[in-house]
C-alpha cells in the first residue's frame, strides 16, 4: 500500500462525477440511461443489502441467466421442479423451491404446515376452518416480517422460555417460528428450539433471510434440524432481489409449492416467480457456493483499511471494525469523533454523503457515529467513499 501522502494524493485525483459505476454496468447503461429518464439518482452503496436500497447487485451469471431465459418458452412447473432439485443438491437438503423473496417463503411455508396437500384447505386459506392455527414464537422474535405468517390466518402464541414453549404446545399448534437474527436475544437458542419441536412433532421454521453469509450458514440450519428455512435471494447470494429460497422437508416443500404460483386458487398465487427469476436464482446460488470467499473477505478488509487510512489525520477521530455474529456478517467500519473538535454531527455527515455527487449511502441506525459496510462497494468506489468522508470531516475540524 502507498504511503499516506501518496495515498491521499491519489484520492484527490479521483473524479466525483460520472465513471463511478463498474464497467459492466456502464456498458449495460450506455445505450439508454433509464434512471436519468426517470429522474432517479443512483448511489454508491456503503450501507449494505437493505431492501429499500435495492439490496445487492445481481451476479453476472444471474444476469446472463435472465437474458438466456427471456428468449425461450418452457413449462413453468417443470422449471420449478428442475431448479428446486438442483438447489437442494447444491445445499444438501431434502427439497427446495425458489420463492418470491424470503417474505413469500414465510407465507407459502406457513400455508404448507397448515394445509399439507389438502386441496380444499389450500383453496380456502385464509379461511382456517378445520385447520390448526397456532404458531409458537418467542416474544423477542416478533418482528416486522411476521405479517407474512399472520396473513395465513394463524394466531401467534408468544413464549419466552423452553418450559413455556413446551406448555404452550397443544393439539392446535401448527408450527413454531424462529427469527434467526434474534437468536442471541431470545431465551431459547436455535438448537434447543429445534429439540422442543422434534419432541412434540411440530414443524420448525427458521427465517434466516439475511444470514446466507458466511457460506456455512447456508447449510447450517437444515442440518441442525429445522423443517423449513428461508434465505433472501437478493442479498449476499446476489440473485434477483424479488427471489428467495425455501429449503426443508420434502413433504412441506411440496405443499408450499401447491400454495404458490402458478397454482391459481392459492394464497400465494400473487407471489409469482417467473422463469427468469428461477434460472437467475439457480445461477446466482451456484456462483455463490463456488466463489473464493476468502479472497472476497480480504478485499473487504482492504476497503476498510483504505477508508481508515484516509481519515486517520482528522483530530480526535477513532475507528473500529465490527462483524455482526448473525445477519449481514461482514466487516462494518465504525467511525467516532469528538464533536467539539470536529464540529459536525454524524447525521449531517450522512446527509452530505447522500446529497453529494455521486451520492453515497451508509449504514443507517446510528445517531452518535458513522457506520459503513463495504461489501456492496464496486471497484474504485472505496476510494471515492474515503475521499468524500475525509473531505467532510476535515472541513468541519
Secondary structure, DSSP 4 states (H G I P E B T S, - for coil): ---HHHHHHHHHTS-SSS--S-HHHHHHHSS--HHHHHT---EEEES---GGGT--PPPHHHHHHHHHHTT----HHHHHHHHHHHHHHHHTSSEEEEESHHHHHHHHHHHHHHHTT-HHHHHHTT--TTS--EEEEEGGG--TTTHHHHTTT-EEEEESSHHHHHHH--TTEEEEEEEGGGTTTSSS-HHHHHHHHHHHT-EEEEE-TT---STTHHHHHHHHT-SEEEEESSSTT-S-TT-EEEEE-HHHHHHHHHTBTTSSSSTBTTS---HHHHHHHHHHHHHHHHS-HHHHHHHHHHHHHHHHHHTTTSTT-EEEEEE-SSSS-SEEEEEE--TTTS---HHHHHHHHHHSSSEEEE--S-SSSEEEE-TTPPTTHHHHHHHHHHHHHHHT-
